[in-house]
Every structure is written in C-alpha cells, then in structure tokens.
Amino acid sequence: MKAVVVTEQAAGTAGMKLVERPEPRAAINDVVVQVHASGFVGTELTWPSTWTDRLDRDRTPSIPGHELAGVVTALGYGTTGLSVGQRVFGLTDWTRDGTLAEYVAVEARNLAPLPGDVDFTVGASLPISGLTAWQGLFEHGRLQAGQSVLVHGAAGAVGSMVTQLARLAGAYVIGTGRAADRQKALDFGAQEFVDLENDVLEDVGGVDLVFDVIGGAIAKRSARLIRSGGTLVTIVGPSEARPADGLAVDFVVESDRAQLGEIVQRVRDGRLRTNIG
C-alpha cells in the first residue's frame, strides 16, 4: 500500500515521504480500515508518540495521522461491534502507525459507525476536534446550562467545536482570537468576541469555564476570571495557571465510540458544523 512516513523529527513536514509499505494485519480486537479520508495535525511531528512507542523505543519510519473515515476490510480475533464492509470513523492510537495510508489497523473500540449520509471527509474531520471539545466541556469542565464559557481560539478547529457544543448545551459563549477571526467565531455561535491583540480580556468579567488552547500568559489572565467553583480546562499541557477557588484540568483526548456517535448525530441534523482547514 501507499503511505506517508516520517523518519527524522528535525526535518518537519519536509521530511514526509510517500512510500510503499506492507498492508497492516488486524491484531486481537483490531479492525483493518481502508482509508477514504484522514486528518493530520502539524504538531504531531513534535509529539514523542510519533517517534517512539510506549516503551520509549524508536518506531520510525512511522506513519503519522490519527483521524480517519473509511470502510472496514478485516476483523481481528475477538473483535465485536463492527463488521466487514461497514463505514466507520474515529481516532487511532497515538503510538501506532496512523492514517496517512491506504489502510490502517485500529482497535475497534476507537471507531464508531459513520452514517451513509455523512461524507468521509466530514467524518475524518470530527474525531480530534469533536472529542476534545466534548470531553473538555462535559467530562472535565462539567458544563451546565446557563453557565458562561470563555473559548480561546474560537475560530479554530477545536474552538469552533467548543463554541457550538457549549451553545447547544445552553451556555453563554465568549470567543477569543485575532481581529480577523471575529466574524468566523460569531458565525460558529459565539455571543461575544474578544480580540486578544486589541481588546482587554478582563472586560469580559467573571466566567464559569475557560477552555484554553493557548497557555502561557493568556491562561494565567483567564484563570483570574473564573468564578468560585469554576474550571480552567486546557489542552496545551500542565498549566501554572490556577483559579483562586476552582479547578485546573489538562487532558489528552481519548477516542470514545458513544461520544463520536453523539457528535456525528449533531452533524447529521444540522446542529454542528465542521471546520476543515
């Protein structure tokens, strides 16, 4: 099969090469998927899991990419819940070969059925941004209707998902970004927008939840805005920022079949839009 591989971290995206690789085999509880669409995040090339396995052993040449949509072509021993010929989408394991290939072996539990009326490209765009938003808001942020959410990077892939899901949950959403992002963030549902280069962040007042994708000084300033009992959720690693009377949570997204199903249903009925870039 054809696949994109990387061998040297210092080379960055310039080191990505299209090569021939053996087709993967399905291990226990795996499926093999013929990839129809896949997602790639440029920062993957800085992640240790792209270059080493769980025992810190070199695993290059490795295939990057972790989001996919496609069709199941083989089942491993003991695999349940999916069938050959089924349309699926989901998120592959961080330390295994990824989705920038014609075929990929994936743990079945990391995939969900992709309805026939959802395009493969749309399906492949949902796992990282959709699951990150869902888990950050509802598992870690414990968002409730009527609360207020400050969403950094509201026009980005993750931020636009956070904005939409928070609005659907009945929250009041304040988005942030650069001036050029204002209309896009508002179009995705933000009710206010803060230009981080020209507006005063502190003017938004108190909020119940901050969803941070920036870190650094912005995260620290944002933490001071969180009301008693609120939460700072970040996806950029452990944060020095702490609310005075609340929680600070950093997390790495995990695949979840039930959550993927909830997300894709909202896409099907028009309540959720993808942000492909």
C-alpha positions in Angstrom: 0.0 0.0 0.0 1.0 3.6 -0.3 1.7 5.5 2.9 3.3 8.7 4.1 6.2 8.1 6.5 8.5 10.3 8.7 11.9 9.3 9.9 13.6 12.5 11.2 11.9 14.9 13.6 14.2 17.7 12.7 13.0 17.6 9.1 9.5 18.6 10.0 6.8 18.3 7.2 9.6 18.5 4.6 10.7 15.0 5.8 7.3 13.4 5.0 7.7 10.9 2.1 5.3 8.8 0.1 6.5 5.2 0.1 5.2 1.6 -0.3 4.5 -0.3 2.9 3.0 -3.7 3.7 -0.7 -3.7 4.4 -1.4 -4.0 8.2 -2.9 -7.0 9.7 -5.6 -7.0 12.3 -4.4 -8.0 15.8 -6.7 -9.1 18.6 -9.6 -6.7 18.9 -8.4 -4.7 15.9 -10.0 -4.0 12.5 -8.3 -3.0 9.3 -9.9 0.0 7.6 -9.5 1.1 4.0 -8.9 4.8 4.5 -11.1 7.1 2.4 -10.2 10.3 4.3 -7.8 11.2 7.0 -6.7 14.1 9.2 -3.3 15.3 10.1 -2.3 17.9 12.7 1.1 19.6 12.0 2.0 19.5 15.7 2.0 15.6 15.6 5.6 15.9 14.4 6.6 17.3 17.8 4.8 14.6 19.8 7.0 11.9 21.4 4.4 9.3 20.4 5.1 9.9 16.7 8.7 8.8 17.1 8.7 6.2 20.0 6.4 3.5 21.3 5.1 3.1 24.9 8.4 1.6 26.0 10.3 4.6 24.5 11.7 2.6 21.6 12.3 4.2 18.3 9.5 3.2 15.9 10.5 5.1 12.8 9.7 5.1 9.9 6.3 5.9 11.3 3.1 6.8 9.6 1.5 10.0 11.0 -2.1 11.0 11.1 -4.7 9.8 13.7 -8.2 10.8 12.4 -9.9 8.7 9.7 -13.0 7.7 7.9 -13.3 4.6 5.8 -14.6 1.1 5.4 -13.7 -2.0 7.5 -11.9 -4.7 5.4 -10.9 -7.2 8.1 -11.6 -8.1 11.7 -9.1 -9.3 14.2 -9.7 -12.2 16.6 -12.3 -11.3 19.3 -13.4 -8.1 17.6 -17.0 -7.2 18.2 -19.3 -4.4 17.4 -18.2 -3.8 13.8 -18.4 -5.7 10.6 -16.6 -6.0 7.3 -17.9 -3.5 4.8 -19.1 -1.1 7.5 -18.4 2.6 7.2 -16.6 3.9 10.2 -14.7 6.9 11.6 -12.6 7.5 14.6 -9.2 8.1 16.3 -6.2 5.8 16.2 -3.8 5.0 19.0 -1.1 7.7 19.4 1.8 5.2 19.4 0.7 3.1 16.4 1.1 3.8 12.7 -1.5 6.3 11.7 -4.0 7.2 8.9 -1.9 8.8 6.2 -2.0 5.5 4.4 -4.4 3.4 2.2 -5.1 1.0 5.1 -4.7 1.2 8.9 -5.1 -1.2 11.7 -7.2 0.3 14.6 -8.6 -1.0 17.9 -12.3 -1.5 17.2 -13.2 0.4 20.3 -11.7 3.6 18.9 -14.1 3.6 15.9 -17.8 4.4 15.5 -20.2 3.7 12.7 -20.3 6.5 10.1 -23.8 7.0 8.7 -24.2 6.8 5.0 -25.4 10.4 4.7 -22.1 11.8 6.2 -19.3 12.4 3.8 -16.0 10.6 4.5 -14.1 13.9 4.6 -16.5 15.3 7.2 -16.2 12.1 9.2 -12.4 12.3 9.3 -12.6 16.0 10.4 -14.6 15.2 13.6 -12.6 12.9 16.0 -9.9 15.2 17.4 -11.7 18.5 17.4 -15.1 17.0 18.3 -13.9 14.7 21.1 -11.6 17.3 22.5 -14.5 19.8 22.8 -16.9 17.2 24.2 -14.5 15.8 26.8 -13.2 19.3 27.8 -16.7 20.7 28.2 -18.7 17.9 29.7 -16.3 15.4 31.3 -13.7 17.8 32.7 -15.5 21.2 32.7 -18.8 19.8 33.9 -20.6 22.4 31.9 -24.2 23.1 32.8 -26.9 25.1 31.0 -26.9 28.8 32.0 -23.1 28.9 32.6 -20.7 31.1 30.8 -17.7 29.8 28.8 -14.6 31.7 27.6 -13.4 29.9 24.5 -9.9 30.8 23.3 -9.2 30.2 19.6 -12.9 30.2 18.9 -12.5 30.3 15.1 -10.1 27.3 15.1 -10.9 23.6 14.6 -11.2 22.8 18.3 -12.5 26.2 19.4 -15.3 26.3 16.9 -16.5 22.8 18.1 -16.3 24.0 21.7 -18.3 27.1 20.8 -21.1 25.1 19.1 -21.3 22.4 21.7 -21.4 24.9 24.5 -24.2 26.9 22.8 -26.2 23.7 22.2 -25.8 22.9 25.9 -27.3 26.2 26.8 -24.2 28.1 27.8 -23.3 31.7 27.1 -20.2 31.7 24.9 -17.4 34.4 24.7 -14.9 33.6 22.0 -11.4 35.0 21.6 -8.8 35.2 18.8 -7.3 37.7 16.4 -9.3 40.5 14.9 -9.6 38.6 11.6 -11.3 35.7 13.5 -14.2 37.8 14.8 -16.8 37.1 12.2 -15.9 33.4 11.9 -16.2 32.9 15.7 -19.5 34.7 15.7 -20.8 32.7 12.8 -20.0 29.5 14.8 -22.1 30.8 17.6 -20.0 33.0 19.9 -22.2 35.6 21.5 -19.3 38.0 22.2 -15.8 38.2 20.8 -12.6 39.4 22.4 -9.7 40.5 20.1 -6.7 39.4 22.2 -4.4 41.9 20.4 -6.6 45.0 20.9 -9.3 44.3 23.4 -9.0 44.0 27.2 -9.6 40.3 28.2 -10.5 41.2 31.7 -13.5 43.3 30.4 -15.5 40.1 29.9 -16.0 39.8 33.7 -16.4 36.5 35.5 -17.0 33.2 33.7 -17.7 29.6 34.9 -15.4 27.8 32.5 -12.3 28.7 30.4 -11.4 26.4 27.5 -7.7 27.2 26.8 -5.8 26.2 23.7 -3.1 28.9 24.1 -1.5 28.6 27.6 1.1 31.0 28.9 0.2 34.5 30.0 -3.3 34.3 28.4 -4.1 31.2 30.5 -2.9 32.9 33.7 -5.0 36.0 33.0 -8.0 33.8 32.1 -7.7 31.9 35.4 -8.3 35.1 37.3 -11.7 35.5 35.6 -13.1 32.1 36.8 -15.9 32.3 39.3 -15.8 30.3 42.5 -16.2 26.6 41.7 -15.4 27.1 38.1 -12.9 25.3 35.9 -9.9 26.1 33.6 -9.6 23.3 31.0 -6.5 23.3 28.9 -5.2 21.1 26.1 -1.7 22.6 26.0 -0.2 20.6 28.9 0.0 21.2 32.6 -0.7 24.8 33.4 0.8 27.1 36.0 -2.5 29.0 35.9 -4.9 28.1 38.7 -8.3 29.6 39.5 -8.4 31.1 43.0 -11.3 28.9 44.0 -11.7 26.3 41.3 -10.1 23.6 39.3 -7.5 23.5 36.6 -7.6 20.4 34.3 -5.2 19.5 31.5 -6.1 16.4 29.4 -5.2 14.4 26.3 -8.2 13.4 24.2 -9.3 9.8 24.0 -11.4 8.0 21.5 -14.9 7.1 22.7 -17.5 5.4 20.4 -20.5 6.7 22.2 -19.3 10.3 22.1 -18.4 10.0 18.4 -22.0 8.9 17.9 -23.4 11.9 19.7 -21.2 14.2 17.7 -22.0 12.8 14.3 -25.7 12.8 15.1 -25.5 16.6 15.7 -23.7 16.9 12.3 -26.5 14.9 10.6 -29.3 17.0 12.0 -27.6 20.3 11.2 -26.8 21.4 14.7 -23.0 21.1 14.3 -20.7 22.2 11.5 -17.1 21.1 10.9 -14.3 23.5 10.4 -11.9 21.9 7.9 -8.6 23.7 7.3 
